């Protein structure tokens, strides 16, 4: 089985390259990251709409397939941001592992970062 995260990065890069070339879009990496961050925020808003966050309205059933679709849209923009920031699948994976380990150390009161020591 191939590395699925690497596959996602490959396919997203192909898509980004195609759209940018066909539409003759010329932005700096910084500008792309800014645009993708805005798009990601918009997609997260669409996730919120699908999970019916408006407590003041009559509740309606959530459609999991629509939530999944919006989460995949979020992933598209997130991976694009990673690519434009110079990350590949391996650096994202390693960064995630490192941060996850630090998060566990924080919860265990073992982190050297301020504010995470256990309360006495």
Secondary structure, DSSP 8 states (H G I E B T S, - for coil): ---HHHHHHHHHHHHHHHHHHHTT----HHHHHHHHHHHHHHHHHHHHHHTT--TTS------HHHHHHHHHHHHHHHHHHHHHTT--HHHHHHHHHHHHHHHHHHHTT--SSTT-S---
